[in-house]
Amino acid sequence: MKRTKSLAAVACVALISTLAACGGDGGGGGGSTPSDQKFEEAGAGFAKVADAEGPAPEIEGAATGGDVTVYVPLDEGPEDLDPTNGWSVLGNSIQQALTHRSLTQYRKNDESGEMELVPDLATDLGTPNDDFTEWTFTVRDDVKWETGDPITPEEIKYGIERSFDSETFTSGPGQVYSVENIDCGDGYAGPADGDCSGITVEGQDITIKMVKPFPDMDFWGSFMAIGPIPLENSDFPAYGRKPLSNGPYKISEFRPTESLTLVKNDQWDPATDPARHQYVDSWTFKFNQDQQKTDQILLSDSELSSTAISYRLGASNATDLKSKLGDNYIQQTGQCVSYRAPDYTKITDINVRKAIAWAYDFDNVTLAGGNIPGVTRIPASTLMPPGMSGRKEYFPDGEQFTYQPEKAKQLLEEAGQTGMTLTYVYDDSDATLKAAAEAEKKGYEAAGFKVEMIPYQEDYYALYDDKDSDINKRLNLRNVNWCSDWPSASTMIPPLVQAGQPYNTAFFDEPDVQKAIDDIATLPAEEQPTAWGDLDEMIGTEYFPLIPLAYRNELYGAGASIGNFNGDGAMSSINFKDLFVTQ
């Protein structure tokens, strides 16, 4: 799942330059780091509670009422709200918590503090056959749309079929998980091709046949991309401007790149929902906010600050914010990695790709981008993040990449590429993002590269996916920020290196890697983690198509009247489901 600036940097939807893609400190760099903080590693998995029932466990001390404003610095938010398109940390963490339900979902276990997979629209977590090539879910018969109309299994079938439409939903997750796993026949491309015979409905049961074993269907079931879609009046893009809600809140107003306002949905029944609450009266999300101004709101004692949440805290104010906010200052882990993606079709020499890695000035780029080295970012070496099952600790060039311009310069000379030009886009709309890009440029130039930076303020991923774009044709260095969709490398490696995937921004394609991905899916489930770790090492040492830059933590904050403020380890985000306003 992408981390984005505009909606997901692959999650920020319009990415900026690498580390800055998911935000930058409006103060223009520097940073005052709390002395007791360090990077936290994510856990390896989530428990499953198949028999969880609604209503969700009450939160101690929770009160009903109040209006919450969420400030989102340096991120333009979702371009649309169509559930089939949803594949970003920010967008999914809002919609899946508050407005859109699917077959399964996550909730936070109050005792352990860990996330767990529980039913949602389904009565349990699904029943697979012995080899995981067929799954059956029983859909609840007591859930409704905001209109009062019942949600039907046929609408879930239609939602799954819709996820195959990669021409309409060019960056949706269905391209990876539905197309690659669900048996709708060769070339099936969504409802325009008619009925998918591999998805059948009988009464309240929906049965999904797979083209290969898919033991993670219960996790894929948590995505709103395969949740219900009305059979009528749901054409894209109109539906994405105000889709029908079936969660505790519904959309009052959506202004792309500016704001999203949610109000209570009176057709949501808490007795049907094992995880969500409806404590807050309304939510207002304000996108693309200035980092310094947002920090100052939380540092003030104004009435505005008490019910404010910041979706990102600036590094330069971190110490003061930690002192001011107390328990409402949180550091959230996640299986998230930032990468640079040299164009594999243009930068064909592995040693030149390694030269780029040695020329990346991690500390200065991180600080200039408003992040905190050692706390919110640590240097990366592998495709898989720490905490992911099967991950192997290895170094593509024998040791951890650090900023060594002389070593990079030597590799360039040996490759006969001294003076090679690196061309990439950057967002010049914010001083912090521009500063991070300039720091990166300076590091490359010191290593003997020439650099061409192209100002670009729109959706980076849409640009990278547009093969006809004159700008995209000029690029030989792109980026991607990625978080696992669930705790498996099957959601980390294929989206980034499998040929034809929208977030394979390096345009990497090697037959033995593609075969290995296919082969791993046929292994017994208990053998797959080790196989993914071996493949990660093979990709990194033999091909090195992506430069892992940083493993990520994020800082979030909330005002004094926000109760039960905590993080969501499944989404690498804020846990919006359980928040309330103290009265």
Buried (B, 14 or more C-beta within 10 A) or exposed (E): BBBBBBBBBBBBBBBBBBBBBBBBBBBBBEBBBBEEBEBBBBBBBBEBBBEBBBBBBEBEEBBEEBEBBBBBBBBBBBBBBBBBBBBBBBBBBBBBBBBBBBBBBBBBBEEEEBBBBBBBBBBBBBBBEEEBBBBBBBBBEEBBBBEEEEBBBEBBBBBBBBBBBBEBBBBBBBBBBBBBBBBBEEEBBBBEBEEBEBBBBEEBBBBBBBBEBBBBBBBBBBBBBBBBBBEEEBEBEEBBBBBBBBBBBBBBEBEBBEBBBBBBBEBBBEEBBBBBBBBBBBBBBBBBBBBBEBBBBBBBEEEEBBBBBBBBBBBBBBBBBBEBBEEBBBBBBBBBBBBBBBBBEEBEBBBBBBBBBBBBBBBBBBBBBBBBBEBBBBBBBBBBBBBBBBBBEBEBBEEEBEBBBEBBBBBBEEBEBBEBEBBBBBBBBBBBBBBBBBBBBBBBBBBBBEBBBEEBBBBBBBBBBBEEEEBBEEBBBBBBBBBBBBBBBBBBBBBBBBBEBBBBBBBBBBEEBBEBBEEBBEBEEEEBBBBBBBBBBBBBBEBBBBBBBBBBBBBBBBBBBBBBBBBBBBBBBBBBBBBBBBE
